[in-house]
Each structure stands twice: as structure tokens, then as C-alpha cells.
Amino acid sequence: MATSPFRYFISLFLLLLCFEACLRVGDAKVGCIERERQALLHFKQGVFDDYGLLSSWGDAEDKRDCCKWRGVECNNQTGHLIRLDLHAPFDRMGFTQSLRGILPTQLGNLSNLQFLDLGRNYAMTCGNLDWLSHLPSLTHLDLSLVNLSKAIHWPQAINKMPSLTELYLSGTQLPPIIPTISISHINSSTSLAVLDLSSNGLTSSIYPWSFNFSSSLVHLDLSSNELRGLIPDAFGDMTTLAYLRLSWNELRGSIPDAFGDMTTLAHLDLQSNHLNGSIPAAFGNMTTLAYLDLSSNELRGSIPDAFGDMTTLAYLDLSLNQLRGSIPDAFGDMTTLAHLDLHSNHLNGSIPDAFGNMTTLAYLDLSLNELRGSIPDAFGNMTSLAYLDLSRNQLEGLQLGCISRISR
């Protein structure tokens, strides 16, 4: 029997209504999960909130939906809490408005959490990190400045987080890894890309654990610790690393040639150590390097001509060393360089005319060396130069007093 036009219209109308209703259901924001709301309230009860940062959290009727609380983000479809950002902000005077007290482990009940930031809450302490093993979806964890001095098993806790990609534990007073506890073989997160353990007083016992992530790490910051002795050649095996900061430690010996194998490295900071020996010519192989700071060390020898092969370098600081010899003409090939600091060395000879090719240079400090001769006319081509210091040398020329230091 043929369907009448009227019945066809009704069927089509009902189908459209159903489709519209389904869309509304799919787009509707689901309220937070009660179990997770209670976990957040337990967290609030366990800390002191002197600045009212958690004033939107509560049991009042207008505060029932925890997905609307400050620092909280839920999945619109499931209602599960996926992001908790309670990093301490600064007020207008620059003081940190932080939470204080013992970090409640009830956060481990937020099993769908993907992002957790409690950074800069310097008055908060946490005795252990075992609760992190209940957060299998967590990809971002920032506990910077939280006191973790009692969390002696922190490496094992991190190893149990299979999805973690970013970890920030700067200034947390981390206990040193106990060498008698073997953790190098523990199955660890293979996804960790960012690791910041700076300003913790860690010793070289941190190396075996951090090298577990050699195949995934992109960013590694071990600055301002108590690393001593030689820089391990194993850094050369970190084939994905783009950022490495080992500054402000007690490292000694020469810079490993293995750094030349780090062909993905874009940022290398080794300043303020006790490194000696010469600068490896292997640096010329680092064709992706944009930032290099070797200042405040005890490096000797000459500046390698191989620097001319580093055509991506934008920042170079070799100041406060014991470098000798002349400034290489190869610097003229570094056409991307914006910052060059060679002050407080024993460099001699003349300033190369090739500096005139460095048209992107904005900062140049050659002071406190033993440079001779006249200032090249080619300096007139350096139209981007905003800071120039040539003082405390043995340069000649009537215009020296006018241009030895320019800042604008």
C-alpha cells in the first residue's frame, strides 16, 4: 500500500524532532560526578585557603555543580573532572596567593584527571606521592614549590604514571635518589616529554633515572642542583631532546664530544659550572641549535671555526671564561645571530670585518678582552644593533669613545 503524503510528512516531522532532541542531549553539559565533588570538598577541608581561592567551592544550592568551581574543568559528555588548575597566582604587589597545609591524597579519587597544576603553593607539603598511581590518565603534573622533602619514593610514584608527558617539580626539596635502590630497570612512562627537576639540590644519582626517558624527553631541566663531576656521555643518546639546562651546578671536566650527536637540540645552557678544556668542534654538527650559553666556566683554548656552521644560532654567550686567540671570521656566516656575548675572556687580534654580515645582531659585548686595531667600518651595516660594548680593550680610533657602549 502506498504511503499517503500526510503520513510521510508526519513521519518526517517526528524523525526531525528525534534528531533535534538527540543533538540537544549530546550538546548538554552534564553536571559533575558526586564522588569527585566529594573528593574536591575533602581537598578543600584539608588545606588553609587564606585568600579565598576556593570560595566558589561548597555545598550551597548555587554551588552544587563542581564543574563551575574555580580551577575545575569537566568533560561535557561524561561529567568527569579532567583538569584541576590551582597554581598560586600573584597579587598586584607580586606576593603569591597560595594554599597551605598538607596536600590531601583524596585527589587520587579523581581517576579521570588529565591535568593537575598545584604549582607555586610553597606553603603546601606532601609526604608521599603514592596517590598519583590512581590517576592513569594524567598527562600534566605541576607541583613546583610544593614541599616534597618527605616523599622519599617519588621516582617510583612517577614511574607508575603511564600517560604522563609533562612533569614540573622545580623547587620542591626532593629527597635524593637512594643509590642502593635500583630503579633504572623499573617500567617507566615512555611518554614523558617534559621533565623539570631544577632547584632541588639533587646529586648525580638522578642521572640513571632521568636517562630512562632518553627516547621520549624533549625538555630536561636539571639546573640549580648539586650535580658534580663529569657530564655523562649518555646525554648524547637522548635522540629527541630539544631543550637541556644543566646550569648552576658543580660540573667539572670538559664538555663531551657526544653533544655533537644531539642533532635535535635547540637550547643548551651549561653556564655557571666549573667546566674546563676547549669548546668541542663537534658543536658544528648541532645544526638545530638556536640558544647556547657556556658562560661563567673555565673554558680554555680558542673559539672553534665550526661555529660558522651553526647557521640557526640566535643566542651565544661565551663570556667569563679563559678563551684565547682571535675571534673567528666564521662568525660572519652566523646570519641568524641576535645576541653575542664574549666579554671577560683573553681574546686578542682585531675585530673581523665579517661582523658586518651579521645584520640581525641586536646585542654585542666584546668588553674586557685584549682586542687591538680599529673598529671595522662594516659595523655601519649592523642596523639592528641596540647594545654594543667594546670597552676595556686596546682598540684604536677617534670614534671609540662615542660607540664603545650603545644602549637604546
C-alpha positions as CSV (number, residue, x, y, z in Angstrom):
1,M,0.0,0.0,0.0
2,A,1.4,3.4,-1.0
3,T,2.2,5.8,1.9
4,S,0.0,8.9,1.8
5,P,1.7,12.3,1.6
6,F,0.2,13.1,5.1
7,R,1.7,10.1,6.7
8,Y,5.0,10.7,5.0
9,F,5.0,14.3,6.3
10,I,4.2,13.1,9.9
11,S,7.0,10.5,9.8
12,L,9.5,13.0,8.5
13,F,8.4,15.6,11.2
14,L,8.8,13.0,14.0
15,L,12.2,12.0,12.7
16,L,13.4,15.6,12.7
17,L,12.2,16.1,16.2
18,C,14.0,13.0,17.4
19,F,17.2,14.1,15.6
20,E,17.0,17.6,17.2
21,A,16.4,16.0,20.7
22,C,19.4,13.8,20.2
23,L,21.5,16.7,19.3
24,R,20.4,18.6,22.5
25,V,21.3,15.6,24.6
26,G,24.7,15.3,23.0
27,D,25.4,19.0,23.5
28,A,24.1,19.2,27.0
29,K,26.6,19.8,29.7
30,V,26.5,17.1,32.3
31,G,27.0,18.1,36.0
32,C,29.9,16.8,38.0
33,I,30.2,13.3,39.4
34,E,29.2,13.3,43.1
35,R,32.1,11.1,44.1
36,E,34.5,13.5,42.5
37,R,32.7,16.5,44.1
38,Q,33.2,15.0,47.5
39,A,36.9,14.4,46.8
40,L,37.3,18.1,46.0
41,L,35.5,19.1,49.1
42,H,37.8,16.8,51.1
43,F,40.7,18.5,49.5
44,K,39.3,21.9,50.5
45,Q,38.8,20.8,54.1
46,G,42.5,19.7,54.2
47,V,44.1,23.0,53.2
48,F,44.1,26.5,54.5
49,D,42.7,29.0,52.0
50,D,43.8,32.4,53.3
51,Y,43.0,34.2,50.1
52,G,39.6,32.7,49.3
53,L,40.9,31.0,46.2
54,L,38.3,28.2,46.7
55,S,35.4,30.4,47.7
56,S,33.3,29.1,44.8
57,W,33.6,25.5,46.2
58,G,30.8,24.5,48.5
59,D,27.5,22.6,49.3
60,A,25.2,25.5,48.8
61,E,22.5,25.1,46.2
62,D,24.1,27.6,43.8
63,K,27.5,25.7,44.2
64,R,26.3,22.2,43.7
65,D,27.9,21.8,40.2
66,C,31.6,21.4,40.9
67,C,32.3,21.8,37.1
68,K,31.6,25.5,37.7
69,W,34.1,25.9,40.5
70,R,37.3,27.9,40.1
71,G,40.1,25.9,38.6
72,V,37.9,22.9,37.7
73,E,37.1,21.7,34.2
74,C,34.9,18.7,33.4
75,N,34.2,16.6,30.4
76,N,31.0,17.9,28.8
77,Q,29.8,14.5,27.9
78,T,30.7,12.4,30.9
79,G,30.9,14.9,33.7
80,H,34.2,13.5,34.9
81,L,36.7,16.0,36.2
82,I,39.6,16.2,33.7
83,R,41.5,19.4,34.7
84,L,42.4,20.9,38.1
85,D,44.4,24.1,37.9
86,L,45.1,25.6,41.4
87,H,48.5,27.1,40.8
88,A,49.1,30.0,43.1
89,P,48.6,33.4,41.4
90,F,50.4,36.6,42.3
91,D,48.6,39.7,43.6
92,R,49.3,43.2,42.3
93,M,52.2,43.6,44.7
94,G,53.9,40.4,43.5
95,F,53.1,38.2,46.5
96,T,52.0,34.7,45.9
97,Q,48.4,33.9,47.0
98,S,48.9,30.3,47.8
99,L,47.1,27.5,49.6
100,R,48.8,25.9,52.6
101,G,48.7,22.8,54.6
102,I,49.1,19.1,53.9
103,L,48.1,18.1,50.3
104,P,45.1,15.8,50.8
105,T,45.5,12.4,49.0
106,Q,41.8,12.4,48.1
107,L,42.9,13.8,44.8
108,G,43.6,10.2,43.9
109,N,39.9,9.7,43.6
110,L,39.7,11.9,40.5
111,S,40.6,8.9,38.3
112,N,39.8,10.6,35.0
113,L,42.0,13.6,35.7
114,Q,44.3,14.6,32.8
115,F,45.8,17.9,34.0
116,L,46.8,18.8,37.6
117,D,48.6,22.1,38.5
118,L,49.2,22.9,42.2
119,G,52.4,24.8,41.4
120,R,53.7,27.8,43.5
121,N,51.8,26.7,46.6
122,Y,55.0,26.9,48.6
123,A,53.3,26.5,52.0
124,M,51.8,23.2,51.0
125,T,53.5,19.9,51.9
126,C,53.0,16.3,50.7
127,G,54.5,13.3,52.5
128,N,54.2,10.8,49.7
129,L,53.0,10.7,46.1
130,D,51.5,7.2,46.1
131,W,48.1,8.6,45.3
132,L,49.3,9.5,41.8
133,S,49.2,5.8,40.8
134,H,45.3,6.2,40.9
135,L,45.5,8.8,38.1
136,P,46.2,6.7,35.0
137,S,45.1,9.4,32.5
138,L,47.2,12.2,34.0
139,T,49.4,13.8,31.3
140,H,50.4,17.1,33.0
141,L,51.6,17.4,36.6
142,D,52.9,20.6,38.2
143,L,53.8,20.6,41.9
144,S,56.5,23.2,41.7
145,L,57.5,24.7,45.1
146,V,55.2,22.3,47.0
147,N,57.3,20.8,49.8
148,L,58.1,17.2,48.9
149,S,61.0,16.7,51.2
150,K,59.4,13.7,52.9
151,A,58.4,12.0,49.6
152,I,61.3,9.6,49.5
153,H,59.7,7.2,47.0
154,W,58.9,9.9,44.5
155,P,60.7,8.3,41.5
156,Q,58.7,5.1,41.9
157,A,55.5,7.0,42.1
158,I,56.3,8.8,38.8
159,N,57.2,5.5,37.2
160,K,53.6,4.3,37.8
161,M,52.0,7.0,35.7
162,P,51.7,5.6,32.1
163,S,50.3,8.7,30.4
164,L,52.4,11.4,31.9
165,T,54.0,13.7,29.4
166,E,54.8,16.9,31.4
167,L,56.3,16.9,34.9
168,Y,57.3,20.0,36.8
169,L,58.9,19.5,40.2
170,S,61.1,22.6,40.4
171,G,62.0,23.8,43.9
172,T,60.2,21.0,45.8
173,Q,63.1,20.0,48.0
174,L,63.0,16.5,46.5
175,P,64.9,13.8,48.5
176,P,67.9,12.4,46.6
177,I,67.5,9.1,44.9
178,I,69.0,6.4,47.2
179,P,71.7,4.6,45.1
180,T,71.1,1.3,46.8
181,I,67.5,1.2,45.4
182,S,67.7,0.1,41.8
183,I,65.2,2.0,39.8
184,S,66.8,2.0,36.4
185,H,65.0,-1.2,35.3
186,I,61.6,-0.2,36.5
187,N,59.0,0.1,33.8
188,S,58.6,3.8,33.5
189,S,56.5,6.2,31.5
190,T,57.6,6.0,27.9
191,S,55.6,9.2,27.1
192,L,57.4,11.7,29.4
193,A,58.5,14.6,27.2
194,V,59.0,17.5,29.7
195,L,60.9,17.0,32.9
196,D,61.8,19.9,35.2
197,L,63.7,19.0,38.4
198,S,65.5,22.3,38.8
199,S,66.4,23.9,42.2
200,N,66.2,20.8,44.3
201,G,69.7,20.1,45.5
202,L,69.8,16.8,43.6
203,T,73.1,14.9,43.1
204,S,74.4,12.9,40.2
205,S,72.4,9.9,41.4
206,I,69.5,11.4,39.4
207,Y,71.2,10.5,36.1
208,P,70.2,6.8,35.8
209,W,66.5,7.6,36.5
210,S,66.3,10.5,34.1
211,F,68.1,8.5,31.3
212,N,65.2,6.1,31.5
213,F,63.3,8.6,29.3
214,S,66.1,9.0,26.7
215,S,63.8,8.1,23.9
216,S,60.9,10.4,24.7
217,L,62.3,13.5,26.5
218,V,62.1,16.8,24.6
219,H,62.7,19.2,27.6
220,L,65.1,18.5,30.5
221,D,65.9,21.0,33.2
222,L,68.4,19.9,36.0
223,S,69.7,23.4,36.7
224,S,70.4,24.8,40.2
225,N,71.1,21.4,41.8
226,E,74.3,19.8,43.2
227,L,75.4,17.8,40.1
228,R,79.1,17.2,40.4
229,G,81.8,15.6,38.3
230,L,81.8,15.0,34.5
231,I,78.8,15.4,32.2
232,P,77.8,11.9,31.2
233,D,78.3,10.9,27.6
234,A,74.8,9.3,27.9
235,F,73.3,12.7,27.1
236,G,74.4,12.0,23.5
237,D,71.9,9.1,23.4
238,M,68.9,11.4,24.0
239,T,67.8,11.5,20.4
240,T,64.6,13.5,20.9
241,L,66.0,16.2,23.3
242,A,65.4,19.8,22.2
243,Y,66.0,21.7,25.5
244,L,68.7,20.9,28.0
245,R,69.6,23.0,31.0
246,L,72.4,22.0,33.4
247,S,73.4,25.5,34.5
248,W,74.3,26.5,38.1
249,N,75.7,23.1,39.2
250,E,79.2,21.9,40.2
251,L,80.0,20.1,36.9
252,R,83.7,19.8,36.0
253,G,85.9,18.4,33.2
254,S,85.4,19.0,29.6
255,I,82.2,19.3,27.5
256,P,81.6,15.8,26.0
257,D,82.0,15.5,22.2
258,A,78.8,13.4,22.5
259,F,76.9,16.7,22.5
260,G,77.6,16.8,18.8
261,D,75.4,13.8,18.3
262,M,72.4,15.7,19.7
263,T,71.1,16.8,16.3
264,T,67.6,17.8,17.7
265,L,68.9,20.1,20.4
266,A,67.7,23.7,20.1
267,H,68.6,25.1,23.6
268,L,71.7,24.2,25.6
269,D,72.5,26.0,28.9
270,L,75.7,25.0,30.7
271,Q,76.5,28.3,32.4
272,S,77.9,28.7,35.9
273,N,79.7,25.4,36.4
274,H,83.4,24.6,36.5
275,L,83.8,23.2,33.0
276,N,87.3,23.4,31.5
277,G,89.1,22.3,28.4
278,S,88.2,23.5,25.0
279,I,84.9,24.0,23.3
280,P,84.3,20.9,21.1
281,A,84.5,21.4,17.4
282,A,81.7,18.8,17.3
283,F,79.3,21.7,18.2
284,G,79.4,22.5,14.5
285,N,77.2,19.3,14.0
286,M,74.4,20.8,16.0
287,T,72.6,22.4,13.1
288,T,69.4,22.9,15.0
289,L,70.8,24.8,18.0
290,A,69.3,28.2,18.5
291,Y,70.5,29.0,22.1
292,L,73.9,28.2,23.6
293,D,75.2,29.5,26.9
294,L,78.6,28.4,28.1
295,S,79.3,31.5,30.2
296,S,80.9,31.5,33.7
297,N,83.0,28.4,33.3
298,E,86.8,27.8,33.0
299,L,86.9,27.0,29.3
300,R,90.2,27.5,27.6
301,G,91.6,27.4,24.0
302,S,90.2,29.2,21.0
303,I,86.7,29.6,19.7
304,P,86.2,26.9,17.1
305,D,85.7,27.9,13.4
306,A,83.0,25.3,13.5
307,F,80.7,27.9,15.0
308,G,80.3,29.2,11.5
309,D,78.4,26.0,10.6
310,M,75.7,26.8,13.3
311,T,73.5,28.7,11.0
312,T,70.4,28.5,13.2
313,L,72.1,30.0,16.3
314,A,70.3,33.1,17.6
315,Y,71.9,33.4,21.1
316,L,75.5,32.7,22.0
317,D,77.2,33.6,25.4
318,L,80.8,32.5,25.9
319,S,81.6,35.3,28.5
320,L,83.5,34.9,31.7
321,N,85.8,32.1,30.6
322,Q,89.5,31.9,29.7
323,L,89.2,31.8,26.0
324,R,92.2,33.0,23.9
325,G,93.1,33.6,20.3
326,S,91.2,35.7,17.7
327,I,87.5,36.0,17.0
328,P,86.9,33.7,14.0
329,D,85.9,35.2,10.7
330,A,83.4,32.4,10.6
331,F,81.1,34.5,12.8
332,G,80.3,36.3,9.7
333,D,78.4,33.2,8.5
334,M,76.1,33.3,11.5
335,T,73.5,35.4,9.9
336,T,70.7,34.5,12.3
337,L,72.6,35.6,15.5
338,A,70.9,38.2,17.6
339,H,72.8,38.0,20.8
340,L,76.6,37.6,21.1
341,D,78.5,38.0,24.4
342,L,82.2,37.3,24.6
343,H,83.2,39.6,27.4
344,S,85.7,38.8,30.1
345,N,88.0,36.5,28.2
346,H,91.5,36.8,26.8
347,L,90.6,37.3,23.1
348,N,93.1,39.2,21.0
349,G,93.7,40.3,17.5
350,S,91.3,42.5,15.6
351,I,87.5,42.5,15.3
352,P,86.7,40.7,12.0
353,D,85.3,42.8,9.1
354,A,82.9,39.8,8.7
355,F,80.9,41.2,11.6
356,G,79.3,43.5,9.0
357,N,77.4,40.4,7.7
358,M,75.6,39.9,11.0
359,T,72.7,42.2,10.1
360,T,70.4,40.5,12.7
361,L,72.7,41.2,15.7
362,A,71.0,43.3,18.4
363,Y,73.4,42.7,21.3
364,L,77.2,42.6,21.1
365,D,79.5,42.6,24.1
366,L,83.3,42.2,23.4
367,S,84.4,44.1,26.5
368,L,87.2,43.1,28.9
369,N,89.4,41.3,26.3
370,E,92.7,42.1,24.6
371,L,91.4,43.2,21.2
372,R,93.5,45.5,19.1
373,G,93.3,47.5,15.9
374,S,90.5,49.8,14.7
375,I,86.7,49.3,14.8
376,P,85.7,48.0,11.4
377,D,83.7,50.3,9.1
378,A,81.5,47.3,8.5
379,F,79.8,48.0,11.8
380,G,77.8,50.6,9.9
381,N,75.9,47.7,8.3
382,M,74.7,46.4,11.6
383,T,71.4,48.3,11.6
384,S,69.7,46.0,14.2
385,L,72.3,46.7,16.8
386,A,70.8,48.0,20.0
387,Y,73.6,47.3,22.5
388,L,77.3,47.5,21.8
389,D,80.1,47.3,24.4
390,L,83.8,47.3,23.3
391,S,85.2,48.8,26.5
392,R,88.3,47.6,28.3
393,N,90.2,46.6,25.2
394,Q,93.1,48.1,23.3
395,L,91.2,49.3,20.3
396,E,92.1,52.4,18.4
397,G,90.1,55.1,16.6
398,L,88.8,58.6,17.3
399,Q,85.2,57.4,17.4
400,L,85.9,54.7,20.1
401,G,84.6,56.9,22.9
402,C,81.4,57.5,21.1
403,I,80.4,54.0,20.2
404,S,82.2,51.8,22.7
405,R,78.9,51.4,24.6
406,I,75.5,51.9,22.9
407,S,72.2,51.1,24.6
408,R,68.8,52.1,23.3
